[in-house]
Amino acid sequence: MALYFAGAEASTPKVSGGGATRLLVLDDVLIGLDMSNRIPVLRLLEEEFKDWQVLLLPYDRVWFDLAREYTEQTKRWTYLKLLELPTTPGSYSMPLIEPHSSLLGWPKSI
């Protein structure tokens, strides 16, 4: 993880006054860390990647809840849920992205 973050920072030029967005996508790469090591990664994202667009894609519900609880006070994060719409057999799945406002609003299947 440290090499990935350092490589992203070193290989992406800083842009002042607008310009290209610096994007960091973490597609559930933190799932291999125990919970006590995930908070320091969130802290690192808040401190070192403030001017980046960070997409954190957790698949684990407990990890999502922990990340949300930790980042809510910053008011810098947006929480969305990605669902799969039912389709007919043989057709492609259709994604649905919705705002996430409460854990009570999640479908029971998730």
Buried (B, 14 or more C-beta within 10 A) or exposed (E): BEEEBEEBBEEBEEEEEEEEEBEBEBEEBBEEBEEEEBEEBBEEBBEEBEEBEBEBEBEEEEBBEBBBEBBEEEEEBEEEBEBEEEEEEEEEEEEEEEEBEEEEEBEEEE
